[in-house]
Amino acid sequence: MKDSAKQIINYWYSLECLQPKEVPKYKAISKKYIKELLFTTENDRTTIYQQSVIKPYWKRTNSRVSTYVVPLPNDPYNYAIIDEIKYFKDEKVYVLDDEHAVLLSVVKGTEVLEAFIDKLEIEYPEKPYLGNVYSASFVVDAEGYYKEGSLQIAPFIWVIYQMMSQPDVEFKDIKLDGWHEIVKSIEDSFNLPEEKVSLDNASRVINTYLREHILEPMGITMFRAGDIYGYCGFQAEEIQLVKAETMPINDLKSSFFLDDLQLVLQHIDTLKDKDKVLSYINSLNQDIEHYDLLKDTDQMRKWYNPKVLPYGRWPSKFNLSFMQQIAVNIAKENPKDIFSVNGPPGTGKTTLLKDIIASNIVERAAKFCESNHVNDIFKKVVGRDETFFYYDIPSDIAVYGMLVLSSNNKAVENITLELPNISSVEEGTNGSTLFNPDSSEQQVDLSCFAEDKKYQFVKSNEVYFTFLADRLAESNEQWGLISARLGKKSNINTFMPVLDVLSSDMFSIMGIPSVQDAFESAKKQFQAQYNLVKTLFDYVTVYEDNIKLIQELNLKTNQLQEDVLSINEQLSKYDTLDDDLLKLIEHKNSIETKLIEYNNQRSIFDKLWNATNWSILKAMSNPALLSAIEENTTELQNVKQQLDALHQLFNERDSIIKTKDSLLADIKALDGTVQEAEKTQQEILGTLKSSGKDTIYCFDDIASKVISSDTDRAEAHTAFLYVCNYLNECRERLLYDALQLQKAVVMSDAFRKNMQLLRQYWGSLSDRKKIQKNFDLDIIFPALLNSLMIAVPVISSTFAAVERFLINCKTESSLGTIIIDEAGQASPHMLVGALFRAQKAIVVGDPKQIEPVQTVQDLFVERIGGEGIGEYRNKELSVQSLADAQNPFAGIIKNLDGSESWVGCPLVIHRRCKDPMFTVSNELSYGGFMINRTMNPKEPIDPCKESCWITYDASNIGSSTSKDRYIQLQGQIAFELIQKLRARNTKFKDIFIITPFTSVAYGFKKYIKSISDDIVNWTKEDNKKDWLNDNIGTVHTFQGKEAKVVIYMLGCQSDGSANGAIKWVNANNVNVAFTRAKEYVYVIGDAPKWAELNKNLAFAQRYLPIYTLEDI
């Protein structure tokens, strides 16, 4: 597994290298700012392009710092460029950064690609295009002298150079760090550190080397010598802060992930064979056993029972759907350390994540309770000077901290802005307002912030650091400090005022004189509530066990009763036994009487025999009497035999009667046990305060329905099991109590110390260096970040920012849980570094929505990595794809072409779209497995027409030789449709204009802007600027959003020039566009053309009537 993982990582690394960082154009400067931004030195020798206007009195730090660019002369020169820069500084009265980045050897990217194609004799149908790229970079100090070890060769140039140098070899042995040999060779010629090398000499030497040893052998010409970049401003500290926000200018990696891939590659041999990182990377090469959670009732039962339900619950008046709860339960246990959930549109991915977050907070609070003193939760670590110290967090506590990552900026914003908002907790079970600050009796003292205008929105009602959540959001609509956006430096800067408070003594603010007393009190309350919830779940377990017991007992009783009926049938055979006995006895008695009489008569003859001679007796003998005696004697013997037989039957009957009596006794005992169990059930229901509709349902109540017909299946998937309102209220209260306990921990000395250090770490460079004197940053930073996630359980970042955000977090499993949102949009390699750092991962997304954007040149994909890469070359692969492939808890999706796909733990209940949007999505992308439970809107719009396709006569529309797919007529139709909708009280904010193509979005925005405001009739409520920016765009920009109406503007000429573009629009694009619409969708496009060339839109046409604008 490790060797194959290395090969895959190298493949991803090479692909990332082949996505170059293009040379930006010198900024086009308007005449208005040309004096401030375009600077020419003496004798017009050098032009310096300042990139933005800066003023010392402007408030924002970014507005007081700018970058500048100095083109290197292409021809030989005999002056020092650094002197030209100093002249610029003095004339402008600026402060400059203490170093400058020098980027060298500009080449034409297209020329590089063409040289590669020619060298390898590749047949490539389209001429490739790529902008200009730098070939190398280095850094000089403030005096303009080369900094040893700063030289970099551009990864793009280096990788292609190697590929062209070994055209007959599989490109699986690319030396990704091989440029170090070149760096050493060049620096050796500099005779460092004995001699100082100026910027100008270093540039000439390096450019000459690159041209002779790399570029010319590749058949490439150096286009320009290069550029010098630097920062200017008014304070050195501000320059350092702004500089820290971005990738170093001299870093020629276009990818944020190369360092992370290299980090994992260096540690891969130390990983265990079943490590989550190896499992993830190798997922497409593994054949694992899948459990179909949509059909396997044994697995359903295993993952949906009282023993696996989380004790904590996010406050809500709604329960999770069946598959949502199964997903939460599996995520809680996380048996493989990485678990994936497949969430089609409108199936409640964020709702699911809320319950996972609630569970983590509660479980972490239970861990806090294992400590007697609040500071004992942490472990003190002393620094090198044995004076400074910080506190480490045990891994079994750190695991519950959550870092949310996404490649979709909006997804990151959505979840971290939604969680702290009052709307997310406004109404809990039975209308509970426990988490609403307006209902809270807790108050904080905000007098110390009286002079801070940023606290003007803040309320004093307290739930969980409510005032800090309000301060962070700059609104009074928050309930608690449950999440925060971090990652990039600007977000960290926004968070710093909150960190300032967290690192201070908050006793007076919170009104808590003793943290230890507060901890013990909160701990006592939490433990009592925890034990209550545990007991209630134990009752539910007993309740389900009793149901099974009662069912088993009733089954036994029924069986016994059947046995009694069978015995009764047997006893019916003995109904005449008593009469038969009486008759037989009477008959016996009669015979015996006759025999007595006969024997009496015979005794007379015997007397005569003795007194008389034979002749007289013979004369007097009676043969008939002797015969009668003989016959009756024989009959008596028969009767006695019959009596014996009857007595045997009596014994048999008595035995059967005893058996019956025993069965009846057993039935009575079972009935008694059932009655006791039923009494216990009623007592349990009484304890759970469950009655009527609010009763306890168990899995067996839905087991037969969950895989049956649509109606029954829908009922089963919307059922909630093992809970009732009272239990849910207790679970919500437990989350509240966990947060109060967490609050006490945040007030501790140990926590405050760590926040002070984190504030230093994120502060100035000098502050960070102070920490570095005593601690290894790679060791201390994870501890500080894990501490922060005690106060703020959920922090978020984009994938683009996370590598730099976690630059000092390089240890395996040093962080807690990472949650990947919209994982279907992220390329597989994006997760590798974060997954290495985390203990657990939960991946949530949908591969049937927008796939990753893959910009790497297609002609490289098949030529690197070797044969073992196989399926990993597929450009549609995502983080979701790989996570699903290694997840045994899955479900099957049927594709439109009849094929099947395994996806991780699929969510089923859809609650966003009416038809036809739901049906198009469900049948096109999900094989019909979703169930629509969308509620009717509270304020439905009044449409001018039901959802439909609006077509037009395309014969008069001209062709286009460019890639502009905008059609003016479609824009006009869209505008007319918008106006018709608005005339029926549909608001602008409720309308999205979505298109597959950037040029169409741009063209429609331009068209709307060209229309007079009076004609459009904009209002203040419409907010023209925001609507144009936020409500018009490509499908990619709308994933995760929703509106009442979607106008899906397809664009594209009908003359054949756009046929390729029409065919390009895939099912994922259509799926996302349709499912943004909650009530109505209107498709605008040439209906016959799209039906002819695009099977996905042809499929959509089955469910949409086709009209022209005149019909609307």
Disulfide bonds with the S-S distance in Angstrom:
none
